[in-house]
Amino acid sequence: MINSLLASVFVLSGCFFMLLAGLGALRMPDLLMRMHATTKAGALGIGLIMVGVAIHFLDSGVTTRVMAIVLFIILTAPVAAHAIGRAGYFVGVPLWEHMVKDELKGRYDEQTHTLASPPKDETQGGR
């Protein structure tokens, strides 16, 4: 009984975070913010749902698979979001007009498709 209740709490909270990820994809103003919202909330939501599944079944095989799935999501979701966001930036997807700082502006060479190194900070002794 307590296992079912605990599993339900984890699954429902995971569903809530997945809902937030979907709302973030719909409501955020630009690609970078959408990627951030879906990656963070989506990974947390999937992780919570998988923990609920492991609690529900209480089987070592299922728990091992759940740990592998959660590890895979935690390792791959941020890398995929970074790659998609970077590709979107370089192909010219417009940023939100209220963006405070664009550290890549002027550093990308469209002819060679390379990114220039950031300028050395003089306050740190040129390191």
Backbone as XML, in Angstrom:
<?xml version="1.0"?>
<chain id="A" units="angstrom">
  <residue number="1" name="MET">
    <atom name="N" x="0.815" y="-1.197" z="0.000"/>
    <atom name="CA" x="0.000" y="0.000" z="0.000"/>
    <atom name="C" x="0.861" y="1.266" z="0.000"/>
  </residue>
  <residue number="2" name="ILE">
    <atom name="N" x="1.858" y="1.295" z="0.913"/>
    <atom name="CA" x="2.724" y="2.474" z="0.987"/>
    <atom name="C" x="3.584" y="2.596" z="-0.267"/>
  </residue>
  <residue number="3" name="ASN">
    <atom name="N" x="3.984" y="1.435" z="-0.851"/>
    <atom name="CA" x="4.769" y="1.472" z="-2.088"/>
    <atom name="C" x="3.961" y="2.072" z="-3.234"/>
  </residue>
  <residue number="4" name="SER">
    <atom name="N" x="2.687" y="1.699" z="-3.322"/>
    <atom name="CA" x="1.834" y="2.241" z="-4.381"/>
    <atom name="C" x="1.642" y="3.732" z="-4.215"/>
  </residue>
  <residue number="5" name="LEU">
    <atom name="N" x="1.467" y="4.171" z="-2.985"/>
    <atom name="CA" x="1.288" y="5.593" z="-2.722"/>
    <atom name="C" x="2.559" y="6.370" z="-3.053"/>
  </residue>
  <residue number="6" name="LEU">
    <atom name="N" x="3.691" y="5.856" z="-2.624"/>
    <atom name="CA" x="4.967" y="6.515" z="-2.900"/>
    <atom name="C" x="5.269" y="6.536" z="-4.398"/>
  </residue>
  <residue number="7" name="ALA">
    <atom name="N" x="5.002" y="5.418" z="-5.074"/>
    <atom name="CA" x="5.205" y="5.362" z="-6.521"/>
    <atom name="C" x="4.294" y="6.365" z="-7.227"/>
  </residue>
  <residue number="8" name="SER">
    <atom name="N" x="3.062" y="6.484" z="-6.769"/>
    <atom name="CA" x="2.122" y="7.438" z="-7.370"/>
    <atom name="C" x="2.596" y="8.871" z="-7.186"/>
  </residue>
  <residue number="9" name="VAL">
    <atom name="N" x="3.146" y="9.185" z="-6.016"/>
    <atom name="CA" x="3.652" y="10.535" z="-5.771"/>
    <atom name="C" x="4.804" y="10.853" z="-6.728"/>
  </residue>
  <residue number="10" name="PHE">
    <atom name="N" x="5.722" y="9.907" z="-6.904"/>
    <atom name="CA" x="6.841" y="10.136" z="-7.818"/>
    <atom name="C" x="6.374" y="10.269" z="-9.263"/>
  </residue>
  <residue number="11" name="VAL">
    <atom name="N" x="5.467" y="9.407" z="-9.689"/>
    <atom name="CA" x="4.993" y="9.466" z="-11.076"/>
    <atom name="C" x="4.219" y="10.759" z="-11.325"/>
  </residue>
  <residue number="12" name="LEU">
    <atom name="N" x="3.358" y="11.134" z="-10.398"/>
    <atom name="CA" x="2.585" y="12.369" z="-10.588"/>
    <atom name="C" x="3.471" y="13.610" z="-10.549"/>
  </residue>
  <residue number="13" name="SER">
    <atom name="N" x="4.463" y="13.619" z="-9.666"/>
    <atom name="CA" x="5.363" y="14.773" z="-9.648"/>
    <atom name="C" x="6.208" y="14.804" z="-10.931"/>
  </residue>
  <residue number="14" name="GLY">
    <atom name="N" x="6.598" y="13.650" z="-11.429"/>
    <atom name="CA" x="7.301" y="13.608" z="-12.708"/>
    <atom name="C" x="6.441" y="14.103" z="-13.852"/>
  </residue>
  <residue number="15" name="CYS">
    <atom name="N" x="5.167" y="13.722" z="-13.830"/>
    <atom name="CA" x="4.234" y="14.216" z="-14.858"/>
    <atom name="C" x="4.066" y="15.729" z="-14.770"/>
  </residue>
  <residue number="16" name="PHE">
    <atom name="N" x="4.065" y="16.254" z="-13.547"/>
    <atom name="CA" x="3.964" y="17.704" z="-13.365"/>
    <atom name="C" x="5.157" y="18.413" z="-14.004"/>
  </residue>
  <residue number="17" name="PHE">
    <atom name="N" x="6.364" y="17.892" z="-13.783"/>
    <atom name="CA" x="7.543" y="18.512" z="-14.390"/>
    <atom name="C" x="7.556" y="18.347" z="-15.902"/>
  </residue>
  <residue number="18" name="MET">
    <atom name="N" x="7.032" y="17.238" z="-16.402"/>
    <atom name="CA" x="6.920" y="17.080" z="-17.854"/>
    <atom name="C" x="5.926" y="18.087" z="-18.434"/>
  </residue>
  <residue number="19" name="LEU">
    <atom name="N" x="4.850" y="18.346" z="-17.688"/>
    <atom name="CA" x="3.901" y="19.377" z="-18.106"/>
    <atom name="C" x="4.565" y="20.747" z="-18.135"/>
  </residue>
  <residue number="20" name="LEU">
    <atom name="N" x="5.373" y="21.034" z="-17.114"/>
    <atom name="CA" x="6.114" y="22.303" z="-17.107"/>
    <atom name="C" x="7.072" y="22.396" z="-18.288"/>
  </residue>
  <residue number="21" name="ALA">
    <atom name="N" x="7.691" y="21.290" z="-18.654"/>
    <atom name="CA" x="8.588" y="21.286" z="-19.812"/>
    <atom name="C" x="7.809" y="21.603" z="-21.089"/>
  </residue>
  <residue number="22" name="GLY">
    <atom name="N" x="6.637" y="21.015" z="-21.218"/>
    <atom name="CA" x="5.807" y="21.308" z="-22.390"/>
    <atom name="C" x="5.347" y="22.753" z="-22.425"/>
  </residue>
  <residue number="23" name="LEU">
    <atom name="N" x="4.951" y="23.273" z="-21.277"/>
    <atom name="CA" x="4.554" y="24.684" z="-21.209"/>
    <atom name="C" x="5.737" y="25.599" z="-21.505"/>
  </residue>
  <residue number="24" name="GLY">
    <atom name="N" x="6.920" y="25.216" z="-21.028"/>
    <atom name="CA" x="8.112" y="26.004" z="-21.328"/>
    <atom name="C" x="8.418" y="26.032" z="-22.804"/>
  </residue>
  <residue number="25" name="ALA">
    <atom name="N" x="8.207" y="24.909" z="-23.485"/>
    <atom name="CA" x="8.437" y="24.863" z="-24.932"/>
    <atom name="C" x="7.448" y="25.750" z="-25.680"/>
  </residue>
  <residue number="26" name="LEU">
    <atom name="N" x="6.254" y="25.858" z="-25.154"/>
    <atom name="CA" x="5.241" y="26.687" z="-25.809"/>
    <atom name="C" x="5.356" y="28.168" z="-25.474"/>
  </residue>
  <residue number="27" name="ARG">
    <atom name="N" x="5.716" y="28.483" z="-24.240"/>
    <atom name="CA" x="5.617" y="29.852" z="-23.761"/>
    <atom name="C" x="6.903" y="30.667" z="-23.802"/>
  </residue>
  <residue number="28" name="MET">
    <atom name="N" x="8.056" y="30.033" z="-23.828"/>
    <atom name="CA" x="9.317" y="30.781" z="-23.800"/>
    <atom name="C" x="9.524" y="31.508" z="-25.126"/>
  </residue>
  <residue number="29" name="PRO">
    <atom name="N" x="10.164" y="32.689" z="-25.084"/>
    <atom name="CA" x="10.225" y="33.540" z="-26.270"/>
    <atom name="C" x="11.249" y="33.156" z="-27.335"/>
  </residue>
  <residue number="30" name="ASP">
    <atom name="N" x="12.295" y="32.416" z="-27.006"/>
    <atom name="CA" x="13.261" y="32.075" z="-28.044"/>
    <atom name="C" x="13.785" y="30.652" z="-27.866"/>
  </residue>
  <residue number="31" name="LEU">
    <atom name="N" x="14.559" y="30.209" z="-28.834"/>
    <atom name="CA" x="15.041" y="28.830" z="-28.875"/>
    <atom name="C" x="15.869" y="28.463" z="-27.645"/>
  </residue>
  <residue number="32" name="LEU">
    <atom name="N" x="16.761" y="29.341" z="-27.225"/>
    <atom name="CA" x="17.637" y="29.014" z="-26.105"/>
    <atom name="C" x="16.854" y="28.815" z="-24.816"/>
  </residue>
  <residue number="33" name="MET">
    <atom name="N" x="15.885" y="29.656" z="-24.569"/>
    <atom name="CA" x="15.069" y="29.508" z="-23.359"/>
    <atom name="C" x="14.178" y="28.269" z="-23.442"/>
  </residue>
  <residue number="34" name="ARG">
    <atom name="N" x="13.676" y="27.969" z="-24.625"/>
    <atom name="CA" x="12.874" y="26.752" z="-24.800"/>
    <atom name="C" x="13.707" y="25.511" z="-24.539"/>
  </residue>
  <residue number="35" name="MET">
    <atom name="N" x="14.936" y="25.504" z="-25.051"/>
    <atom name="CA" x="15.819" y="24.368" z="-24.837"/>
    <atom name="C" x="16.137" y="24.210" z="-23.351"/>
  </residue>
  <residue number="36" name="HIS">
    <atom name="N" x="16.356" y="25.309" z="-22.664"/>
    <atom name="CA" x="16.653" y="25.260" z="-21.232"/>
    <atom name="C" x="15.473" y="24.691" z="-20.452"/>
  </residue>
  <residue number="37" name="ALA">
    <atom name="N" x="14.279" y="25.183" z="-20.744"/>
    <atom name="CA" x="13.086" y="24.733" z="-20.015"/>
    <atom name="C" x="12.802" y="23.256" z="-20.257"/>
  </residue>
  <residue number="38" name="THR">
    <atom name="N" x="12.890" y="22.835" z="-21.500"/>
    <atom name="CA" x="12.568" y="21.436" z="-21.788"/>
    <atom name="C" x="13.636" y="20.479" z="-21.276"/>
  </residue>
  <residue number="39" name="THR">
    <atom name="N" x="14.889" y="20.889" z="-21.309"/>
    <atom name="CA" x="15.950" y="20.003" z="-20.848"/>
    <atom name="C" x="15.896" y="19.813" z="-19.338"/>
  </residue>
  <residue number="40" name="LYS">
    <atom name="N" x="15.824" y="20.902" z="-18.595"/>
    <atom name="CA" x="15.845" y="20.801" z="-17.129"/>
    <atom name="C" x="14.597" y="20.103" z="-16.603"/>
  </residue>
  <residue number="41" name="ALA">
    <atom name="N" x="13.431" y="20.613" z="-16.965"/>
    <atom name="CA" x="12.191" y="20.045" z="-16.441"/>
    <atom name="C" x="11.928" y="18.659" z="-17.015"/>
  </residue>
  <residue number="42" name="GLY">
    <atom name="N" x="12.288" y="18.443" z="-18.265"/>
    <atom name="CA" x="12.072" y="17.135" z="-18.878"/>
    <atom name="C" x="12.935" y="16.051" z="-18.249"/>
  </residue>
  <residue number="43" name="ALA">
    <atom name="N" x="14.202" y="16.353" z="-18.014"/>
    <atom name="CA" x="15.091" y="15.366" z="-17.393"/>
    <atom name="C" x="14.643" y="15.056" z="-15.962"/>
  </residue>
  <residue number="44" name="LEU">
    <atom name="N" x="14.258" y="16.078" z="-15.229"/>
    <atom name="CA" x="13.769" y="15.846" z="-13.865"/>
    <atom name="C" x="12.471" y="15.045" z="-13.887"/>
  </residue>
  <residue number="45" name="GLY">
    <atom name="N" x="11.570" y="15.371" z="-14.801"/>
    <atom name="CA" x="10.299" y="14.653" z="-14.904"/>
    <atom name="C" x="10.488" y="13.190" z="-15.244"/>
  </residue>
  <residue number="46" name="ILE">
    <atom name="N" x="11.343" y="12.905" z="-16.215"/>
    <atom name="CA" x="11.608" y="11.514" z="-16.583"/>
    <atom name="C" x="12.259" y="10.767" z="-15.428"/>
  </residue>
  <residue number="47" name="GLY">
    <atom name="N" x="13.183" y="11.434" z="-14.744"/>
    <atom name="CA" x="13.838" y="10.802" z="-13.602"/>
    <atom name="C" x="12.859" y="10.441" z="-12.497"/>
  </residue>
  <residue number="48" name="LEU">
    <atom name="N" x="11.951" y="11.361" z="-12.181"/>
    <atom name="CA" x="10.958" y="11.081" z="-11.140"/>
    <atom name="C" x="10.002" y="9.959" z="-11.550"/>
  </residue>
  <residue number="49" name="ILE">
    <atom name="N" x="9.595" y="9.956" z="-12.792"/>
    <atom name="CA" x="8.711" y="8.893" z="-13.275"/>
    <atom name="C" x="9.416" y="7.537" z="-13.190"/>
  </residue>
  <residue number="50" name="MET">
    <atom name="N" x="10.675" y="7.515" z="-13.573"/>
    <atom name="CA" x="11.421" y="6.255" z="-13.515"/>
    <atom name="C" x="11.617" y="5.783" z="-12.075"/>
  </residue>
  <residue number="51" name="VAL">
    <atom name="N" x="11.838" y="6.694" z="-11.145"/>
    <atom name="CA" x="11.942" y="6.300" z="-9.735"/>
    <atom name="C" x="10.615" y="5.706" z="-9.267"/>
  </residue>
  <residue number="52" name="GLY">
    <atom name="N" x="9.506" y="6.311" z="-9.695"/>
    <atom name="CA" x="8.190" y="5.763" z="-9.372"/>
    <atom name="C" x="7.992" y="4.366" z="-9.934"/>
  </residue>
  <residue number="53" name="VAL">
    <atom name="N" x="8.486" y="4.134" z="-11.127"/>
    <atom name="CA" x="8.394" y="2.801" z="-11.740"/>
    <atom name="C" x="9.212" y="1.797" z="-10.928"/>
  </residue>
  <residue number="54" name="ALA">
    <atom name="N" x="10.427" y="2.189" z="-10.514"/>
    <atom name="CA" x="11.268" y="1.286" z="-9.728"/>
    <atom name="C" x="10.612" y="0.953" z="-8.387"/>
  </residue>
  <residue number="55" name="ILE">
    <atom name="N" x="9.998" y="1.938" z="-7.753"/>
    <atom name="CA" x="9.318" y="1.694" z="-6.473"/>
    <atom name="C" x="8.108" y="0.792" z="-6.668"/>
  </residue>
  <residue number="56" name="HIS">
    <atom name="N" x="7.385" y="0.996" z="-7.747"/>
    <atom name="CA" x="6.189" y="0.195" z="-8.000"/>
    <atom name="C" x="6.523" y="-1.289" z="-8.184"/>
  </residue>
  <residue number="57" name="PHE">
    <atom name="N" x="7.547" y="-1.569" z="-8.988"/>
    <atom name="CA" x="7.847" y="-2.968" z="-9.305"/>
    <atom name="C" x="8.728" y="-3.655" z="-8.262"/>
  </residue>
  <residue number="58" name="LEU">
    <atom name="N" x="9.587" y="-2.907" z="-7.576"/>
    <atom name="CA" x="10.481" y="-3.475" z="-6.558"/>
    <atom name="C" x="11.184" y="-4.754" z="-7.030"/>
  </residue>
  <residue number="59" name="ASP">
    <atom name="N" x="11.787" y="-4.648" z="-8.198"/>
    <atom name="CA" x="12.503" y="-5.773" z="-8.797"/>
    <atom name="C" x="13.906" y="-5.278" z="-9.155"/>
  </residue>
  <residue number="60" name="SER">
    <atom name="N" x="14.900" y="-6.090" z="-8.899"/>
    <atom name="CA" x="16.277" y="-5.651" z="-9.143"/>
    <atom name="C" x="16.544" y="-5.414" z="-10.631"/>
  </residue>
  <residue number="61" name="GLY">
    <atom name="N" x="15.927" y="-6.201" z="-11.505"/>
    <atom name="CA" x="16.091" y="-5.985" z="-12.938"/>
    <atom name="C" x="15.492" y="-4.664" z="-13.393"/>
  </residue>
  <residue number="62" name="VAL">
    <atom name="N" x="14.309" y="-4.363" z="-12.896"/>
    <atom name="CA" x="13.658" y="-3.096" z="-13.248"/>
    <atom name="C" x="14.446" y="-1.923" z="-12.667"/>
  </residue>
  <residue number="63" name="THR">
    <atom name="N" x="14.897" y="-2.062" z="-11.430"/>
    <atom name="CA" x="15.658" y="-0.984" z="-10.792"/>
    <atom name="C" x="16.961" y="-0.719" z="-11.529"/>
  </residue>
  <residue number="64" name="THR">
    <atom name="N" x="17.620" y="-1.750" z="-11.997"/>
    <atom name="CA" x="18.848" y="-1.585" z="-12.772"/>
    <atom name="C" x="18.570" y="-0.850" z="-14.073"/>
  </residue>
  <residue number="65" name="ARG">
    <atom name="N" x="17.508" y="-1.228" z="-14.743"/>
    <atom name="CA" x="17.131" y="-0.537" z="-15.990"/>
    <atom name="C" x="16.767" y="0.916" z="-15.724"/>
  </residue>
  <residue number="66" name="VAL">
    <atom name="N" x="16.055" y="1.166" z="-14.628"/>
    <atom name="CA" x="15.685" y="2.541" z="-14.273"/>
    <atom name="C" x="16.937" y="3.380" z="-14.040"/>
  </residue>
  <residue number="67" name="MET">
    <atom name="N" x="17.909" y="2.841" z="-13.303"/>
    <atom name="CA" x="19.151" y="3.586" z="-13.057"/>
    <atom name="C" x="19.886" y="3.862" z="-14.364"/>
  </residue>
  <residue number="68" name="ALA">
    <atom name="N" x="19.887" y="2.902" z="-15.278"/>
    <atom name="CA" x="20.545" y="3.102" z="-16.569"/>
    <atom name="C" x="19.825" y="4.183" z="-17.382"/>
  </residue>
  <residue number="69" name="ILE">
    <atom name="N" x="18.500" y="4.165" z="-17.368"/>
    <atom name="CA" x="17.726" y="5.166" z="-18.104"/>
    <atom name="C" x="17.968" y="6.560" z="-17.539"/>
  </residue>
  <residue number="70" name="VAL">
    <atom name="N" x="17.920" y="6.689" z="-16.224"/>
    <atom name="CA" x="18.131" y="8.001" z="-15.587"/>
    <atom name="C" x="19.543" y="8.504" z="-15.871"/>
  </residue>
  <residue number="71" name="LEU">
    <atom name="N" x="20.533" y="7.646" z="-15.772"/>
    <atom name="CA" x="21.915" y="8.044" z="-16.071"/>
    <atom name="C" x="22.043" y="8.480" z="-17.524"/>
  </residue>
  <residue number="72" name="PHE">
    <atom name="N" x="21.433" y="7.729" z="-18.429"/>
    <atom name="CA" x="21.478" y="8.079" z="-19.855"/>
    <atom name="C" x="20.836" y="9.445" z="-20.105"/>
  </residue>
  <residue number="73" name="ILE">
    <atom name="N" x="19.689" y="9.704" z="-19.504"/>
    <atom name="CA" x="19.007" y="10.986" z="-19.694"/>
    <atom name="C" x="19.833" y="12.125" z="-19.119"/>
  </residue>
  <residue number="74" name="ILE">
    <atom name="N" x="20.389" y="11.926" z="-17.916"/>
    <atom name="CA" x="21.178" y="12.984" z="-17.285"/>
    <atom name="C" x="22.437" y="13.296" z="-18.097"/>
  </residue>
  <residue number="75" name="LEU">
    <atom name="N" x="23.015" y="12.287" z="-18.731"/>
    <atom name="CA" x="24.230" y="12.508" z="-19.518"/>
    <atom name="C" x="23.958" y="13.074" z="-20.908"/>
  </residue>
  <residue number="76" name="THR">
    <atom name="N" x="22.856" y="12.675" z="-21.531"/>
    <atom name="CA" x="22.649" y="13.059" z="-22.932"/>
    <atom name="C" x="21.760" y="14.287" z="-23.136"/>
  </residue>
  <residue number="77" name="ALA">
    <atom name="N" x="20.818" y="14.541" z="-22.265"/>
    <atom name="CA" x="19.886" y="15.659" z="-22.476"/>
    <atom name="C" x="20.595" y="17.015" z="-22.517"/>
  </residue>
  <residue number="78" name="PRO">
    <atom name="N" x="21.489" y="17.331" z="-21.590"/>
    <atom name="CA" x="22.165" y="18.635" z="-21.677"/>
    <atom name="C" x="23.057" y="18.765" z="-22.909"/>
  </residue>
  <residue number="79" name="VAL">
    <atom name="N" x="23.712" y="17.676" z="-23.294"/>
    <atom name="CA" x="24.589" y="17.724" z="-24.475"/>
    <atom name="C" x="23.762" y="17.948" z="-25.734"/>
  </residue>
  <residue number="80" name="ALA">
    <atom name="N" x="22.642" y="17.253" z="-25.844"/>
    <atom name="CA" x="21.776" y="17.422" z="-27.017"/>
    <atom name="C" x="21.187" y="18.826" z="-27.062"/>
  </residue>
  <residue number="81" name="ALA">
    <atom name="N" x="20.751" y="19.340" z="-25.923"/>
    <atom name="CA" x="20.188" y="20.692" z="-25.887"/>
    <atom name="C" x="21.247" y="21.730" z="-26.258"/>
  </residue>
  <residue number="82" name="HIS">
    <atom name="N" x="22.465" y="21.536" z="-25.785"/>
    <atom name="CA" x="23.545" y="22.462" z="-26.122"/>
    <atom name="C" x="23.820" y="22.440" z="-27.627"/>
  </residue>
  <residue number="83" name="ALA">
    <atom name="N" x="23.872" y="21.250" z="-28.202"/>
    <atom name="CA" x="24.151" y="21.125" z="-29.632"/>
    <atom name="C" x="23.036" y="21.759" z="-30.471"/>
  </residue>
  <residue number="84" name="ILE">
    <atom name="N" x="21.790" y="21.532" z="-30.085"/>
    <atom name="CA" x="20.668" y="22.112" z="-30.824"/>
    <atom name="C" x="20.645" y="23.633" z="-30.677"/>
  </residue>
  <residue number="85" name="GLY">
    <atom name="N" x="20.859" y="24.110" z="-29.462"/>
    <atom name="CA" x="20.884" y="25.558" z="-29.237"/>
    <atom name="C" x="22.017" y="26.236" z="-29.980"/>
  </residue>
  <residue number="86" name="ARG">
    <atom name="N" x="23.184" y="25.620" z="-29.985"/>
    <atom name="CA" x="24.342" y="26.184" z="-30.690"/>
    <atom name="C" x="24.101" y="26.202" z="-32.198"/>
  </residue>
  <residue number="87" name="ALA">
    <atom name="N" x="23.549" y="25.111" z="-32.722"/>
    <atom name="CA" x="23.245" y="25.071" z="-34.148"/>
    <atom name="C" x="22.206" y="26.128" z="-34.510"/>
  </residue>
  <residue number="88" name="GLY">
    <atom name="N" x="21.198" y="26.278" z="-33.671"/>
    <atom name="CA" x="20.191" y="27.304" z="-33.917"/>
    <atom name="C" x="20.782" y="28.694" z="-33.911"/>
  </residue>
  <residue number="89" name="TYR">
    <atom name="N" x="21.696" y="28.958" z="-32.993"/>
    <atom name="CA" x="22.341" y="30.275" z="-32.927"/>
    <atom name="C" x="23.145" y="30.540" z="-34.190"/>
  </residue>
  <residue number="90" name="PHE">
    <atom name="N" x="23.898" y="29.532" z="-34.641"/>
    <atom name="CA" x="24.779" y="29.738" z="-35.784"/>
    <atom name="C" x="24.037" y="29.813" z="-37.108"/>
  </residue>
  <residue number="91" name="VAL">
    <atom name="N" x="22.843" y="29.236" z="-37.215"/>
    <atom name="CA" x="22.091" y="29.372" z="-38.461"/>
    <atom name="C" x="21.244" y="30.633" z="-38.466"/>
  </residue>
  <residue number="92" name="GLY">
    <atom name="N" x="21.236" y="31.357" z="-37.357"/>
    <atom name="CA" x="20.588" y="32.658" z="-37.337"/>
    <atom name="C" x="19.198" y="32.699" z="-36.744"/>
  </residue>
  <residue number="93" name="VAL">
    <atom name="N" x="18.843" y="31.729" z="-35.907"/>
    <atom name="CA" x="17.548" y="31.797" z="-35.226"/>
    <atom name="C" x="17.565" y="33.036" z="-34.329"/>
  </residue>
  <residue number="94" name="PRO">
    <atom name="N" x="16.572" y="33.915" z="-34.466"/>
    <atom name="CA" x="16.618" y="35.166" z="-33.706"/>
    <atom name="C" x="16.505" y="34.946" z="-32.198"/>
  </residue>
  <residue number="95" name="LEU">
    <atom name="N" x="17.271" y="35.751" z="-31.461"/>
    <atom name="CA" x="17.223" y="35.729" z="-30.005"/>
    <atom name="C" x="16.117" y="36.656" z="-29.512"/>
  </residue>
  <residue number="96" name="TRP">
    <atom name="N" x="15.741" y="36.485" z="-28.283"/>
    <atom name="CA" x="14.742" y="37.331" z="-27.647"/>
    <atom name="C" x="15.253" y="38.769" z="-27.620"/>
  </residue>
  <residue number="97" name="GLU">
    <atom name="N" x="14.392" y="39.721" z="-27.921"/>
    <atom name="CA" x="14.829" y="41.121" z="-28.007"/>
    <atom name="C" x="15.284" y="41.692" z="-26.668"/>
  </residue>
  <residue number="98" name="HIS">
    <atom name="N" x="14.917" y="41.086" z="-25.564"/>
    <atom name="CA" x="15.333" y="41.571" z="-24.242"/>
    <atom name="C" x="16.535" y="40.803" z="-23.694"/>
  </residue>
  <residue number="99" name="MET">
    <atom name="N" x="17.243" y="40.088" z="-24.555"/>
    <atom name="CA" x="18.435" y="39.353" z="-24.140"/>
    <atom name="C" x="19.465" y="40.352" z="-23.627"/>
  </residue>
  <residue number="100" name="VAL">
    <atom name="N" x="20.002" y="40.106" z="-22.449"/>
    <atom name="CA" x="20.917" y="41.051" z="-21.816"/>
    <atom name="C" x="22.320" y="40.953" z="-22.402"/>
  </residue>
  <residue number="101" name="LYS">
    <atom name="N" x="22.809" y="39.749" z="-22.613"/>
    <atom name="CA" x="24.196" y="39.588" z="-23.034"/>
    <atom name="C" x="24.302" y="38.470" z="-24.073"/>
  </residue>
  <residue number="102" name="ASP">
    <atom name="N" x="25.027" y="38.744" z="-25.140"/>
    <atom name="CA" x="25.287" y="37.755" z="-26.189"/>
    <atom name="C" x="26.798" y="37.622" z="-26.331"/>
  </residue>
  <residue number="103" name="GLU">
    <atom name="N" x="27.368" y="36.652" z="-25.644"/>
    <atom name="CA" x="28.819" y="36.506" z="-25.624"/>
    <atom name="C" x="29.395" y="35.961" z="-26.930"/>
  </residue>
  <residue number="104" name="LEU">
    <atom name="N" x="28.568" y="35.394" z="-27.794"/>
    <atom name="CA" x="29.064" y="34.856" z="-29.057"/>
    <atom name="C" x="29.004" y="35.872" z="-30.200"/>
  </residue>
  <residue number="105" name="LYS">
    <atom name="N" x="28.327" y="36.974" z="-29.989"/>
    <atom name="CA" x="28.150" y="37.963" z="-31.050"/>
    <atom name="C" x="29.507" y="38.500" z="-31.507"/>
  </residue>
  <residue number="106" name="GLY">
    <atom name="N" x="29.731" y="38.407" z="-32.800"/>
    <atom name="CA" x="30.963" y="38.902" z="-33.393"/>
    <atom name="C" x="32.129" y="37.923" z="-33.330"/>
  </residue>
  <residue number="107" name="ARG">
    <atom name="N" x="31.954" y="36.763" z="-32.743"/>
    <atom name="CA" x="33.047" y="35.791" z="-32.612"/>
    <atom name="C" x="32.918" y="34.630" z="-33.590"/>
  </residue>
  <residue number="108" name="TYR">
    <atom name="N" x="31.782" y="34.536" z="-34.295"/>
    <atom name="CA" x="31.563" y="33.415" z="-35.212"/>
    <atom name="C" x="31.860" y="33.861" z="-36.634"/>
  </residue>
  <residue number="109" name="ASP">
    <atom name="N" x="32.767" y="33.134" z="-37.315"/>
    <atom name="CA" x="33.110" y="33.424" z="-38.701"/>
    <atom name="C" x="32.244" y="32.544" z="-39.606"/>
  </residue>
  <residue number="110" name="GLU">
    <atom name="N" x="31.343" y="33.171" z="-40.338"/>
    <atom name="CA" x="30.408" y="32.418" z="-41.182"/>
    <atom name="C" x="31.086" y="31.789" z="-42.391"/>
  </residue>
  <residue number="111" name="GLN">
    <atom name="N" x="32.236" y="32.299" z="-42.796"/>
    <atom name="CA" x="32.943" y="31.733" z="-43.948"/>
    <atom name="C" x="33.628" y="30.412" z="-43.592"/>
  </residue>
  <residue number="112" name="THR">
    <atom name="N" x="34.309" y="30.382" z="-42.457"/>
    <atom name="CA" x="35.051" y="29.182" z="-42.065"/>
    <atom name="C" x="34.286" y="28.334" z="-41.051"/>
  </residue>
  <residue number="113" name="HIS">
    <atom name="N" x="33.179" y="28.840" z="-40.551"/>
    <atom name="CA" x="32.363" y="28.157" z="-39.535"/>
    <atom name="C" x="33.180" y="27.822" z="-38.287"/>
  </residue>
  <residue number="114" name="THR">
    <atom name="N" x="33.982" y="28.793" z="-37.869"/>
    <atom name="CA" x="34.763" y="28.625" z="-36.648"/>
    <atom name="C" x="34.386" y="29.699" z="-35.646"/>
  </residue>
  <residue number="115" name="LEU">
    <atom name="N" x="34.650" y="29.405" z="-34.401"/>
    <atom name="CA" x="34.353" y="30.316" z="-33.309"/>
    <atom name="C" x="35.671" y="30.805" z="-32.738"/>
  </residue>
  <residue number="116" name="ALA">
    <atom name="N" x="35.847" y="32.124" z="-32.685"/>
    <atom name="CA" x="37.082" y="32.707" z="-32.160"/>
    <atom name="C" x="37.137" y="32.537" z="-30.647"/>
  </residue>
  <residue number="117" name="SER">
    <atom name="N" x="38.336" y="32.419" z="-30.134"/>
    <atom name="CA" x="38.519" y="32.310" z="-28.690"/>
    <atom name="C" x="38.137" y="33.619" z="-28.025"/>
  </residue>
  <residue number="118" name="PRO">
    <atom name="N" x="37.671" y="33.550" z="-26.775"/>
    <atom name="CA" x="37.338" y="34.789" z="-26.076"/>
    <atom name="C" x="38.609" y="35.593" z="-25.809"/>
  </residue>
  <residue number="119" name="PRO">
    <atom name="N" x="38.469" y="36.905" z="-25.736"/>
    <atom name="CA" x="39.661" y="37.719" z="-25.455"/>
    <atom name="C" x="40.190" y="37.414" z="-24.055"/>
  </residue>
  <residue number="120" name="LYS">
    <atom name="N" x="41.501" y="37.518" z="-23.901"/>
    <atom name="CA" x="42.143" y="37.269" z="-22.612"/>
    <atom name="C" x="41.755" y="38.383" z="-21.638"/>
  </residue>
  <residue number="121" name="ASP">
    <atom name="N" x="41.487" y="37.983" z="-20.415"/>
    <atom name="CA" x="41.114" y="38.942" z="-19.368"/>
    <atom name="C" x="42.406" y="39.504" z="-18.775"/>
  </residue>
  <residue number="122" name="GLU">
    <atom name="N" x="42.597" y="40.802" z="-18.882"/>
    <atom name="CA" x="43.809" y="41.446" z="-18.404"/>
    <atom name="C" x="43.910" y="41.435" z="-16.885"/>
  </residue>
  <residue number="123" name="THR">
    <atom name="N" x="42.773" y="41.325" z="-16.188"/>
    <atom name="CA" x="42.807" y="41.343" z="-14.721"/>
    <atom name="C" x="43.352" y="40.050" z="-14.152"/>
  </residue>
  <residue number="124" name="GLN">
    <atom name="N" x="43.396" y="38.973" z="-14.931"/>
    <atom name="CA" x="43.881" y="37.683" z="-14.451"/>
    <atom name="C" x="45.312" y="37.407" z="-14.933"/>
  </residue>
  <residue number="125" name="GLY">
    <atom name="N" x="45.983" y="38.418" z="-15.401"/>
    <atom name="CA" x="47.385" y="38.232" z="-15.809"/>
    <atom name="C" x="47.549" y="37.528" z="-17.134"/>
  </residue>
  <residue number="126" name="GLY">
    <atom name="N" x="46.521" y="37.561" z="-17.997"/>
    <atom name="CA" x="46.620" y="36.966" z="-19.326"/>
    <atom name="C" x="46.521" y="35.449" z="-19.345"/>
  </residue>
  <residue number="127" name="ARG">
    <atom name="N" x="46.008" y="34.854" z="-18.297"/>
    <atom name="CA" x="45.889" y="33.397" z="-18.271"/>
    <atom name="C" x="44.708" y="32.927" z="-19.030"/>
  </residue>
</chain>
